[in-house]
């Protein structure tokens, strides 16, 4: 079956786009794993939106620009925050059950926000609730079909335009392809992302000749569970928003020494502070402490986090949790405009796989789910309105078969392309990754090349050999196949 439109990814961005496309013809939505295994499902913290009585769109806009450390695209930010309230109201109309207090929406605060504007669902399962709502809506539309366990291996091309994709070796032709493949956290050894988040969308788009932008900016979440035998489970920033304190191995609260916002400083600041404390004390983790809160609070406010930690022997009501940073979110990705158009005709991107410039060098907490909803809808509308005509026989974008050799690229990425970087390590990473052309190695190499070219520190990118921010680099990196990194 060849649909009119092919959506690669069944998270928030892909589902929201599919809903827009359904009125224009058959839509096939494919997932690499099960339909429930996406980064959206793991988004605990919430979704940011200026809907509170004391909030304004302009304040949300200012906070996003501040967090982005001078690299946000102002038009993208304005679009996100302006269209956000309507997008949330639409989700509520479709049945999304956000937490309420006395019948009114309940807002909380997270790092670098100037107001309480974070909506949650079921305490700490916001992404799951939004994905559930969108899947139910999409499933009710007759033109949308779903396919699980269908991994994209390449794009199909005709005369420089994208005309479909190879899914596990099967060619699927379509008028347009939307990449909504999510993030690339699993390129790193330690990540809060699901195993499927290996940057496949970025890798196949790069091989096809698409422009990739700002890929060096990777956000490391400060507080992932660091416990032998346990996954790097995300301990939401909302915990710190509700008063959780970070303690070093000596039992000392250290964030006041690093930033005036203390535990609610931007994520890159908190992550580097934790790394500094771990190095100073020789410890493998720091501690996240909520034991000072009223008994029963943690269990009621964060049921999923509480039960997961309890499963691994940590009772957050009575003991702190061992935490350390882990790869969490990619600010960069496939370069696209505000309607999801990439540099290749017929190829669109939305959500974390895309780079509109909305997050700049460092994403503001809880803007990711909002990005998926807002820009997923915009991409869907743009695809629906465009004319896509294909002439000629389609070919694969690349005939290269993935090869694996040398060191595990995840270990290379973690060691040399992580929270702290320098020229020697990045050059070493490129050398180690060069024999390996899997998607993970391809994405890790892109990160290393762009991080090496950006000789400054900004947002989620920190160079120990260039620790200062350089105004001459207040531009977006752009890389494409066969070309050097450039800044625009």
N, C-alpha and C positions, 0 to 999 in steps of 0.2 A: 504494500500500500504506500503510495507516494502522496503525502498531504500537500496542501497549499503552503502550509507554514510548519516549520520544524523548530521546536523549542527544546534546547538541550539543557536540562536541569529542572527539577520539580520543587525547588524552594520557593520562597516568597516572590522573588522577581519573576521567575519563570511562570508561576501560576497566575500572577497578576497580569502578565502580558498575554497569556493564553486566553484569559477571560475577555480581553479587548479584541483579540483576533477571531474569536469564535463566530462572530457575526459575518465574517468575510470569507469563510470557507473552512475546510477540514484542517484541524490543528493536531499535530502529534507532539505530545510532551513525553520526553524520555528521561529516565533517571539512571545513573550509573549503578546504583544499588537498589534497595527497595524505595518505594515512593516516600517513605518516612525518614530515610537516612539522608538528611541534608544539613548544612550548617544552620539553616533557619531553625531546625528542631532543637539545636543546642544553645540558641540565643536566650539566655536566662533573664538578663538584667531588665530589659524593657524596650520601649519605643518612645523616642523623644518627640514631643509636639507641644506647640504653644497654644494650649487650650485652657489653661488655668486662669482664674480670675485676676491674678496678679502678674500674669505673663503677657508678653507681646511678641509678635513675629520678629520684630527688629532685635529684641534681646536674644532670641534663639539664633538669629543670624550673626550677631556680634560674638556670641560664645563659640559658634562654629568656626568663624574666621580666626578667632584668637587661638583656638586649639590647633588649627591648621598651620600655624607658625609661618605665616606669610606666603603660603603657596596655594591657598584655596582659589578656585575660580569663582569670583563674586557672583556671576550669573547663575552658576550651578547651585551655589549656596542659597541664593534668593529663591530659586525655583523649589528647592527642597523644603525650605521652611514655610514658604507661602502656600504651597500645595499640600503640605502635611496635614493641617487640620481637616480639610475636606476628605483626604484619604482615610483618616481615622474614622470620621463620621460614616463614611461608606462601609468600612469594615464592621462597625457597630450595627449598621443597618443590615448587613449580611449575617449577623449573628455572633460576632466576636464578643466574648465575655471578659472584659477588662475588670480588674478589681475596683470595688467601689466602697465608699464609706458613707453611710446614711443615704444611699441612693445616688450619690454624686461620684464621679470618677475620682479615684484616689491617685494623687501625683506624689512622687518622691524625687529625691535629688541624687545625682551622681557626679563624678569628678568633672570639674571645669564648667559646670552649669551654674548660672547665676540665679536660677529659680527652680522650684520643684515642678518639673515638667515631664517626668518619666512615668509612663503608664506601664502597669504590669498586669499579667493575667495568671491567676492561680499562684500568686506569690512570685514564683521564679520559673515559670514555663511560658513566657510571653511568645517566643518564636513558635513554639509548638501550637499555641492557640491560634495565632495568625495563620500559620500554614494549614491548620485544620479548617479554619473558616474559608480560606481561599480554595482549598481542595474540594470542599463540599460545594462551593459555588461553581467551580469549574466542572465538577462531575455532573452537575445538573444541566449543563449545556450540551446539546446533541452533537455538535461539531468537534468536540474535544475527546481525544482518546489518549490513553496512557500506556507506556511500556516501561517495565522495570528491567534492571540488570542489562542495560544497553549502554555500554561505554563507547564514547566517541573516540575514534582512532585517527581520523583525518577529515578534512573538508574536501568537498568536490568542487571543481572549478571549471568554468568555461570562459575563455577570453578574459581572464583576470577577475571574473565575478564568481561569487560563491553561489553554488546551485544545489547544495545538499551536503550530506555528511556520510562517512562510513561509520556504522555502528557495529562494532564487533565483526567487521568484515563485510557487512551487508550495506549496499549502497541505497540510501534514502534520498530521493530527489525532492526539492521543494522550491517554491518561488522565493522564499527568504528563510534564512537561518538565524535564530536568536541564541546567542550563548548566554546562559544563565547558570553556569557551572559552579558558581560559588568561589570559595577562596583557595589558598595555597598553603595553609598552615602545615599540612602533612608533608611538605617539602622539608620540614625541620624535624629533628629527632623528638623534641619535646613540643607538643602543641595541644591546644584546647579543642582543635577541630576534629571532626570525624576522619576516619582513615581514607574516605573517598576524596578529601579536599587536597588533591595533588596538583592543582593548577592546570588541569587538562585543557580548559578553554584558552588560557594564555598560550600554552604550548602549541596547540593545533593552529591557532590564529597566527602565531609567529611563523610557523613553518609555511603557512599559506601566503605570507608576505604582509600581514597586517602590522600596523604600528602599535608598539607597546609603550606605555608611558608611566613614569614614576614608580617603577616596579621595585626600586631600592627601598621604598618606604614600607616597611613591615612593622606592624604594631605588635608588641609583645605584651600580653596581659600580665600585670604584676602578680596576680594571685591565682595560680593553679596549684591544685593539691600535689604535693611532692612527698610521696610515700611509697616505699618499696611494695611492689605487687599491685599498685593502684594506677589507673590511668591519670593523665594530667587533666583532671576534671576541673572545669572552670568554677572558681568561687567568686561569684558575681561582684562587680564593683558596687552593686546596691548594698552589699554587706557593709562596706565602708561608708556608704551613704547613710546607713542606719547606725553608725557609730563604731564599727569594728576598728580596732587599733592594730598597727603593725609593730611587732616587737622583735628585736634581734635575739641571738642565741644567749645573750646576757640578761634577757628580760627587760631591756631598755626600749622605750618608745623612741624611734629615731627620725621619723619623717619631719618633725618640726625643725630639724637641722638642715633639711634639704629644700623646703619650699614653704611659703607662707600659707598655702592651702592644705598643708600637712597630708593626711591620707587621701584627700580629695584633689590632689594635684593632678595635672595631666598624666596619662598613663606612661608616657615615655620617661617622665621625670621619676615616677614611682618605681618603674622597672629598673632604671639605672641606680636609684638609691638602694634598692634591695640587693642588686649585684655588688655594689660597693660595700654594703654591710656584710654580705656573705664572704667577700674577699678579705675584709678587714678582720673578721672573727674566725675565718677558716671553716665556717659552717656550710652545710649543703642546702640550707633553707633558712627562712625567717618564720615568724609565727603570726597568724591572724587571730586576734582575740576578741570574742564577743561575750565572754563570761560575765561581764559587768552588767549586761542587760537583764531586764526582769525575767525571772524563770518562765519558760514557755514561749517567750517572744520569738526566738530563732526558729523553733519548730513550727510555729504558726505562720510566720512571715516568709520563711524560706523552706517549705516542706521538702522539695526535691533535693535541695542542697543538703539539708539536715539528714535526710534518710540515706543519701549516698555516702556522706561522711561517716554516718553511723555504721553502714555496711562495712566500711574499712577500719572500724574501731575507734573513730573519733566522734565524741559527743560534744557538739559545738556549744551546748548549753553549759557544759562543765569544764571544757578544756579547749585550748587554742589548737588551730589546725596548722600543720607544717605546709608552707607554701613557697613557691619560687616562680619566676616569670616563665612563660611559654609562648610560642608563636601563636598569634590569635587572629590577626586581620591584615589584609593587604590593601593599602591605600591606592596602590597602582594596579594596572591591569591593561586590558585591551583599550586603546585610546578610542573614545567615542564622544559624540556630541550630546546635547541634552535630550535628544530623541533616540539615543542608542545607536546611531549610525557610526560605523567604524570606517577605516580608510579603504576597505574593500567593498565594492558594490554587492548587495545581497546579504551582507553579514552585519548583524546587529549584536549589541552586548548590553546587559543590564544587571544591576546588583554588584556583588563584590568582584566579579570577574572583569567588570568595566572600570575605566578610569575617565570620569568626567571632570575631575579636579575638585569635586565637591568636598573631599576630605583633606585636601592639601597634603601636608607632610605628616599629619597626625589626626586620626578620626576622633571627633567628639563622641563621648560615650552615648550609646543607644541611638546614634544616627543611622546605624547600618540597616536595621529593619525598615526604618522610614525610607531610606534610599531604595530598598528593594521594592517597596510598594509604589512610591512616587515614580521612579524611573522605569520600573517594569510596566506601569500603565502607559507612560509616555512612549516607550519603545513599541508597545503593542499598537498604539494608535498610529504611530509613524509607519510601521510596516503595513498596516491595513490600508493606509492612504496612498502608499507608493505603488508605482507600476514596476513589476519585475518581469522582464522578458528574457528568456534564455534561448540562445542559438548555438548549435553545435553539439558535439559529443562531450559529455563531462569526463574529466580526468581527476585523479587524486591530486591533492596539493603537494604531496611528497611521496616518493617511493621508498623512503628510508624505513627499514625495519628497526624497531628499538633494540639496542644492544646494551648489555650490562657488563661492566668490567671495572676493576679497581675497587676503591673504597665506596662504601655506601654513601650516596649523595646526601642523604638526610644527615648523616654525621658530619659530612663536609660543610653543609649549610649551617648547621648548629655551631660548629667550631669557628668558622671563618666569616659567616654572613649574619651573625646574630646581633645581640644588643650592642656590643662593642666591636668595632671594625677598624682595620688599618690596611694600608696598601700591601704590605707583605702578606697578610693573611688572605686578602681578596685575590691577589695574584696567584697564591698557592691554590685557592679554591678553583679558579679557572683552569689551572693546569690539571688538577686532580679530576675535574669533571669532564674534561675534553674528550676522553675515550668513550663516554657514556651518553647515549642519546635518547634515554627514556624521557617521559614528560617531566618527571621530578628533576632530573639532571638538567634538562633544558631550562626550566624555570629557575633553578638555583644558579645556573650560569648567567642568566639575564639579570638576576639580582646582583650577583657579584660584579658583572661588567658595569652596570649603572652605578653601583655603590663606589666602585673604583674611580669612575669618571667624576662623581660628585665630591669634590675636594672641600668639604665643609661638614658641619654638623647641623642638622635641622630636623625637628620633629622626631619621627621614628628612626631616623638615620643618624648614627653617631660614629664619627671617626676620631679615634684617640690621637691620630696624627694631624688632624685638622679639627680641633675641638670647638672652634668658633663658627658662628653663622656668618656666611659671606654674602653680602647683598648681590654680588655678581651672579650668584647661583639661585636667585629668586625666580627661577624659570623651571619649566617641566622637562624632565629627561624624556627623550624619544629614541627608541631603538627599533630597527626592523632588520629582517634577514639580509645578510650580506653587506651591512652598513655599520659604521661606527656610531657610538652614542652621540647624540646632539642635544642641545638645550634650546627650548623655544619659550 
